[in-house]
Amino acid sequence: MDKLVGTPWTTRNGYVVPGTDDVKLYSNDAVKLDAVYLYADLLGSTKLAREFRPETAGKVIRASLRTASQIIKRKDGEIRSYDGDRVMAIFIGKAKNSNAAIAALHINYAMRKIVEPALYAKLPHLQRDGFEPRMCVGIASGEAFIARAGVRDSSDLVSIGRAPNVAAKLSDVREPWQRATYITADVYKMLNEDAKLADGIDMWEACSHEIGGEQMTIYRSGYWWGI
C-alpha cells in the first residue's frame, strides 16, 4: 500500500482511447484524455428484477446492451465497461460531441422500434405487465485521468474526472414522459447542426437539474433518430 500510494504518477497525453493492456498496472501509469463520455442505463431494472424471472430479465438486459453497443461502435465510440444493465463508452476526435449525441438518439429509436417489438413478440408478458424497455443516456465532455486498478489477472481501466462522473449521474436522471437523453451545456455548445436541429427545430431543451449535489444547466431531449 505504501508503494501504491507513494509512487508518483507517470502520466502521458492520450490520442487514442487506451485499452487495458496500454496502461501498466503496478507503476502508477496513467493517460490524460480529452474525451466525451456516454453512459446508457436501462430504465426500470429494479421492476424487471423484482417482477420477472431472471431468464426474462437476462434477455431484456442482453438485448438492450447489445443494441446500444452496436450503435455506439457505429458512431466511432469505444466501449470500455459494462456494469450490470449499463454500458460506458468514450468518444474522441473532432466530432466526438455530435457522434455521442447522435448515438444516444439512435439508441432511443432502437429501443422503441426494434428492441421493444422483438421482446414483446417473444415475451408477451412484458407488455402485459407494463414493462417498457427504455434506456436513459447521459453524456459529458472534458479531460479524464485513466488508470488501471485491481490485481494481476483481475484488473480494468478506471476513468477519473468530472466528465465520466457527470455522464454517469446524468444516465441516472429519471423524469416523466419521453425524455431519455441528457447532455451537459459543454456538449451542447459543440454539437453540429445535424445533431442539434430537426427540420430547423432544436431537439434539445435547456433545464436546471441537481447532479451530484450541484445545480447544473443541462440539455434534455425526447427525440429519436432512425437507424
C-alpha positions as CSV (number, residue, x, y, z in Angstrom):
1,M,0.0,0.0,0.0
2,D,2.9,2.4,0.8
3,K,4.3,1.7,-2.7
4,L,0.9,2.2,-4.4
5,V,0.2,5.5,-2.6
6,G,3.7,6.8,-2.5
7,T,4.8,6.2,-6.1
8,P,4.4,9.3,-8.3
9,W,2.1,9.0,-11.4
10,T,3.7,8.6,-14.8
11,T,1.2,10.5,-16.9
12,R,1.1,11.0,-20.6
13,N,-1.4,12.6,-23.0
14,G,-3.6,10.2,-25.0
15,Y,-4.6,10.5,-28.6
16,V,-6.5,7.2,-28.8
17,V,-8.8,5.5,-26.3
18,P,-6.5,3.2,-24.4
19,G,-7.2,-0.5,-23.8
20,T,-6.4,-2.3,-20.6
21,D,-3.0,-3.5,-21.8
22,D,-2.0,0.0,-22.8
23,V,-1.8,1.1,-19.2
24,K,0.5,-0.5,-16.7
25,L,-0.9,-1.9,-13.5
26,Y,1.9,-1.6,-11.0
27,S,3.9,1.6,-12.0
28,N,1.2,4.2,-11.4
29,D,0.9,4.6,-15.2
30,A,-1.9,7.0,-16.3
31,V,-3.3,8.6,-19.5
32,K,-4.9,12.0,-19.8
33,L,-7.6,12.1,-22.5
34,D,-9.8,14.9,-23.8
35,A,-13.0,12.9,-24.4
36,V,-16.7,12.6,-24.4
37,Y,-18.2,10.0,-22.0
38,L,-21.5,8.3,-22.7
39,Y,-23.4,6.1,-20.2
40,A,-26.5,4.2,-21.4
41,D,-28.6,2.8,-18.5
42,L,-31.6,0.5,-18.7
43,L,-34.7,2.1,-17.2
44,G,-36.9,0.1,-14.8
45,S,-34.3,-2.6,-14.0
46,T,-35.5,-2.7,-10.4
47,K,-39.0,-3.6,-11.6
48,L,-37.5,-6.0,-14.0
49,A,-35.6,-7.9,-11.3
50,R,-38.5,-7.8,-8.9
51,E,-41.4,-8.8,-11.1
52,F,-39.9,-11.1,-13.7
53,R,-38.0,-14.3,-13.9
54,P,-34.2,-14.0,-14.2
55,E,-34.3,-15.6,-17.6
56,T,-36.7,-12.9,-18.8
57,A,-34.6,-10.1,-17.2
58,G,-31.5,-11.5,-18.7
59,K,-33.0,-11.4,-22.2
60,V,-34.1,-7.8,-21.8
61,I,-30.7,-6.7,-20.5
62,R,-28.7,-8.5,-23.2
63,A,-30.9,-7.2,-26.0
64,S,-30.7,-3.7,-24.7
65,L,-26.9,-3.7,-24.1
66,R,-26.2,-5.4,-27.4
67,T,-28.3,-2.8,-29.3
68,A,-26.7,0.2,-27.5
69,S,-23.2,-1.3,-28.0
70,Q,-23.6,-1.8,-31.7
71,I,-24.9,1.8,-32.2
72,I,-22.0,3.2,-30.1
73,K,-19.4,1.4,-32.2
74,R,-21.1,2.5,-35.4
75,K,-20.7,6.1,-34.3
76,D,-17.0,5.6,-33.5
77,G,-17.4,5.2,-29.8
78,E,-15.1,2.9,-27.8
79,I,-16.8,0.7,-25.2
80,R,-14.8,0.4,-22.0
81,S,-17.1,-1.1,-19.4
82,Y,-20.4,-2.8,-18.6
83,D,-21.9,-2.6,-15.2
84,G,-25.0,-4.7,-14.8
85,D,-27.5,-3.1,-17.1
86,R,-25.3,-0.1,-18.1
87,V,-22.7,0.4,-20.8
88,M,-20.0,3.1,-20.8
89,A,-18.3,4.4,-23.9
90,I,-15.7,7.0,-24.8
91,F,-15.7,9.2,-27.9
92,I,-12.7,11.2,-29.2
93,G,-11.9,13.2,-32.3
94,K,-13.3,16.4,-33.9
95,A,-16.9,15.1,-34.0
96,K,-16.9,13.4,-30.6
97,N,-19.7,15.5,-29.1
98,S,-22.0,15.1,-32.1
99,N,-21.2,11.4,-32.6
100,A,-22.1,10.7,-28.9
101,A,-25.4,12.7,-29.1
102,I,-26.5,11.1,-32.3
103,A,-25.7,7.7,-30.9
104,A,-28.0,8.5,-27.9
105,L,-30.8,9.4,-30.3
106,H,-30.2,6.2,-32.3
107,I,-30.4,4.2,-29.0
108,N,-33.7,5.9,-28.1
109,Y,-35.1,5.0,-31.5
110,A,-33.8,1.4,-31.5
111,M,-35.2,0.7,-28.0
112,R,-38.7,1.7,-29.1
113,K,-38.8,0.5,-32.7
114,I,-36.5,-2.6,-32.6
115,V,-35.9,-3.9,-29.1
116,E,-39.4,-3.4,-27.8
117,P,-41.3,-5.2,-30.7
118,A,-38.8,-8.1,-30.6
119,L,-39.2,-8.6,-26.8
120,Y,-43.0,-8.2,-26.9
121,A,-43.3,-10.7,-29.7
122,K,-41.3,-13.4,-27.8
123,L,-42.1,-12.4,-24.2
124,P,-45.6,-11.0,-24.4
125,H,-45.9,-10.9,-20.6
126,L,-43.5,-8.0,-20.6
127,Q,-46.1,-5.9,-22.4
128,R,-49.0,-7.4,-20.4
129,D,-47.3,-6.4,-17.2
130,G,-46.4,-2.9,-18.3
131,F,-42.7,-3.1,-18.8
132,E,-41.3,-0.7,-21.4
133,P,-37.7,-1.3,-22.5
134,R,-36.0,2.1,-22.5
135,M,-32.5,3.4,-21.9
136,C,-31.5,6.7,-20.3
137,V,-28.3,8.1,-21.8
138,G,-26.0,10.7,-20.1
139,I,-23.2,12.5,-22.0
140,A,-20.5,14.8,-20.7
141,S,-17.2,16.1,-22.0
142,G,-13.8,17.0,-20.6
143,E,-10.4,15.7,-19.5
144,A,-10.3,12.3,-17.9
145,F,-7.5,10.7,-16.0
146,I,-7.4,7.0,-17.0
147,A,-5.6,4.5,-14.8
148,R,-5.6,0.8,-14.2
149,A,-6.9,-0.7,-11.0
150,G,-7.1,-4.2,-9.5
151,V,-4.7,-7.0,-9.3
152,R,-2.9,-9.2,-11.8
153,D,-5.4,-11.3,-13.9
154,S,-8.3,-9.2,-12.4
155,S,-7.9,-5.6,-13.4
156,D,-9.5,-2.9,-15.5
157,L,-9.3,0.7,-16.5
158,V,-10.9,3.3,-14.4
159,S,-11.8,6.8,-15.7
160,I,-11.4,9.6,-13.1
161,G,-12.6,13.1,-13.6
162,R,-15.7,15.3,-14.0
163,A,-16.7,14.1,-17.4
164,P,-17.2,10.4,-16.6
165,N,-18.7,11.2,-13.2
166,V,-21.3,13.6,-14.6
167,A,-22.1,11.4,-17.5
168,A,-22.8,8.5,-15.2
169,K,-25.1,10.7,-13.0
170,L,-26.9,12.1,-16.0
171,S,-27.8,8.5,-17.0
172,D,-29.5,8.1,-13.6
173,V,-31.9,11.1,-14.1
174,R,-35.4,9.9,-14.0
175,E,-38.1,12.2,-15.4
176,P,-41.7,11.6,-16.6
177,W,-42.8,11.0,-20.2
178,Q,-40.4,10.7,-23.1
179,R,-37.2,12.3,-22.1
180,A,-34.3,9.9,-22.5
181,T,-31.2,11.8,-23.3
182,Y,-29.3,14.3,-21.1
183,I,-26.1,16.2,-22.1
184,T,-24.1,18.9,-20.4
185,A,-24.0,22.5,-21.7
186,D,-20.4,22.0,-22.9
187,V,-21.5,19.1,-25.1
188,Y,-24.5,21.1,-26.4
189,K,-22.3,24.0,-27.4
190,M,-20.1,21.7,-29.5
191,L,-22.9,20.0,-31.4
192,N,-23.0,20.4,-35.2
193,E,-26.3,21.4,-36.8
194,D,-27.3,17.8,-37.7
195,A,-27.0,16.8,-34.0
196,K,-28.8,19.9,-32.8
197,L,-31.7,20.6,-35.2
198,A,-34.5,18.6,-36.7
199,D,-36.3,20.4,-39.5
200,G,-35.0,23.6,-38.1
201,I,-36.3,22.9,-34.6
202,D,-33.8,22.5,-31.7
203,M,-34.1,18.9,-30.4
204,W,-32.6,19.9,-27.0
205,E,-34.3,21.7,-24.2
206,A,-32.3,23.6,-21.5
207,C,-33.2,22.9,-17.9
208,S,-31.7,23.1,-14.4
209,H,-31.1,19.9,-12.6
210,E,-29.2,18.8,-9.5
211,I,-26.4,16.5,-10.5
212,G,-24.2,15.0,-7.7
213,G,-25.2,17.8,-5.3
214,E,-24.5,20.6,-7.9
215,Q,-27.2,22.6,-9.6
216,M,-26.3,22.4,-13.3
217,T,-27.8,23.7,-16.6
218,I,-28.2,20.6,-18.8
219,Y,-30.0,19.8,-22.0
220,R,-32.5,17.1,-22.4
221,S,-34.2,15.5,-25.4
222,G,-37.0,13.1,-26.2
223,Y,-36.2,12.9,-29.9
224,W,-35.2,9.7,-31.5
225,W,-33.2,9.2,-34.7
226,G,-33.9,6.3,-37.1
227,I,-31.2,3.8,-38.0
